[in-house]
Amino acid sequence: MADDWANSGLDLHVLLDPRRKVGSLEQALRAVIDDGSLAAGTRLPATRALAADLGIARNSVVEVYERLLGEGRLEARVGSGTWVRERPVPRQQAGVDRSTRFELDLRGGLPDASAFPRSAWLAAMRQALAEASSTTLGYGAPEGVASLRLALAEYLARARGVRVRADDVVVTHGFGELLGLVAGAVAARGGRRIAVEAYGHGTHREVLAAAGLEPVPLQVDADGAQVARLHEAGVDAVLLTPAHQFPTGVPLSAGRRAALAEWAGVTGGIVIEDDYDGEFRFDGRSIGAFQALAPDSTVYGGTASKALSPAVGIGWGVVPASLRDGVLAQRRRTGSATDVITQSALAALIASGGYDRSVRTLRTRYRARRERFEALLAEGAPDARVIGLAAGIHCLLELPEGVSEAAVVEAGAERGLRFDGLAAYAADAATAASRPPTMVVGFGAPPELRFEQAVVAVVASIEAAR
Ligand SMILES: Cc1ncc(COP(=O)(O)O)c(C=O)c1O
C-alpha cells in the first residue's frame, strides 16, 4: 500500500494500493465516510483535481463517486459538487453524552459566557493582528508577551494591590498551568509536601500530585484556612485562596494573613495565592492581594477565566525572583506555551480599559443575581441557609434538616441542573463528613434569561429531596 496525499482543496489522506488504485480509493472512501473521519456535510474534492493528485484517470474517480452516490453515502448538489450525505444519528447513539443531560451548569465558579464582551474582544484581536510585527508572530518568549506583562503589572498593582513589576509576570494557560509550573519548580528544588485548603478544587490537588508534591489538607473555618498549623504540617509550600476561600466563601482573616506572612518569612516556605475571583467583591470591602504582605515568598496567580472566559485560556503569575528561573525551566521541560496573538489582544483590551469595563459590568450583574438568588430562596426554601455571598460567583447553600447532598444532586440532575455537594470539594473523607449537608451553587454561568429558571429548579430540587 502506498501513502498518497490528495491536495484537491480538501486534504484527503487515503491509503491506495498501487496495483489497484481505483478499487482501493473506493474502499478507502467508504471506510472514512462510515467511521466518520470524513464527516457528514464535507465537500469532496473535484474529480479532476483528485484524479490528478492520485495519478489516475478522471473517469475512474467519477465512477467511484457514482457508486458511493448510489449507495447513499454521498450526495450531488447541483452546481456545487459532491458531498458526504448527512445521515440521521442512529437511535442508540442519541443522548449518550452525559454532558448533554445538563441544561444549566451551576458548578462552583463558572462565569456567564453570554456576558463575554465580543465586540471589545474582536477590536482587541484586530488591533493585536494589525500591530503584530513578524517577530511577534514567531515563537513567544516563555515568560509571555512584553506588552501583556506590562499591562498586567499595571492592572494588578492598581486593582488588587499586588507589588509587581512587569519582569515579575509570567503569562500561562490559565491558573491551572501556572500551578503545575510552580509546583514543578518547588519539587525540582527538593520540595515534597504542599498544604492545600481542606476544601478546594480537586483538579488543583491532582495537578500538585502530578508535579510530585504531596497535598496535605489544612482545615478551613470561618476565618479561612488554619494557617497556624503550617508549622507542624512540615510543608514546603501552601496553596490558598485568601480573598474568597474556594468554595466555602470566607476571606482569610487579617490575623491569619499576618501569621501566614510570618510562616513564610521564618521557614522560607512558598505561598501560592489563587486570586481566582478577587475582582468580584460586592460589599465594597475589597480585600487586596495577600502577596503585598510577603512578595518575596508569594506566587500570586490570577486568571482571565472569570472576567472574560475560560475560552480565552490565559492566566498569570507574579513570581518572586527566587522561583522565576525554576518556573521557566518547567515551561521548557513541559513544552508549554501561551498563544501569542491572544496575549497581545488581552494587552490591548486591558490598555483600552475594556477589561476593567468587563469586570465592572459583571460585578453589577452578579451582585443583582446574588440578591435575586437570596430573595427566591427565602421564598421557596426558607429553611435552607445561604452562606458566603459577599463575593464571587458561587455560594454555599446549607440544606434543611434531613436533606442529603446526594438527594439534591440527583433531583437537580432530573431537572437539568449540574451542581455538586460540598463534600465533592473535600480533600479527604474526614473533611467531607465534617460539615452539615451543603450544596455549592454557582450563580454565574446560566445566561441572564435563564437565571431565574435555574434558581427555581434549585428550590424544586430541595423540595423533591425532602
Ligand atoms: C478556585 C479556582 N481557582 C482558579 C480557577 C481558574 O482556573 P483557570 O485559570 O485554570 O481557568 C478556578 C476556575 O474555576 C477556580 O475555581
PDBQT file of the ligand as one rigid body, heavy atoms in Angstrom, charges set to zero:
ROOT
HETATM    1  C1  LIG A 501     -10.558  28.051  42.779  1.00  0.00    +0.000 C 
HETATM    2  C2  LIG A 501     -10.264  28.345  41.353  1.00  0.00    +0.000 A 
HETATM    3  N1  LIG A 501      -9.057  28.788  41.026  1.00  0.00    +0.000 NA
HETATM    4  C3  LIG A 501      -8.732  29.099  39.756  1.00  0.00    +0.000 A 
HETATM    5  C4  LIG A 501      -9.637  28.947  38.748  1.00  0.00    +0.000 A 
HETATM    6  C5  LIG A 501      -9.274  29.367  37.353  1.00  0.00    +0.000 C 
HETATM    7  O1  LIG A 501      -8.571  28.415  36.713  1.00  0.00    +0.000 OA
HETATM    8  P1  LIG A 501      -8.146  28.613  35.195  1.00  0.00    +0.000 P 
HETATM    9  O2  LIG A 501      -7.452  29.913  35.056  1.00  0.00    +0.000 OA
HETATM   10  O3  LIG A 501      -7.227  27.441  35.002  1.00  0.00    +0.000 OA
HETATM   11  O4  LIG A 501      -9.391  28.577  34.372  1.00  0.00    +0.000 OA
HETATM   12  C6  LIG A 501     -10.894  28.444  39.021  1.00  0.00    +0.000 A 
HETATM   13  C7  LIG A 501     -11.858  28.226  37.934  1.00  0.00    +0.000 C 
HETATM   14  O5  LIG A 501     -12.910  27.697  38.076  1.00  0.00    +0.000 OA
HETATM   15  C8  LIG A 501     -11.229  28.164  40.362  1.00  0.00    +0.000 A 
HETATM   16  O6  LIG A 501     -12.443  27.711  40.691  1.00  0.00    +0.000 OA
ENDROOT
TORSDOF 0
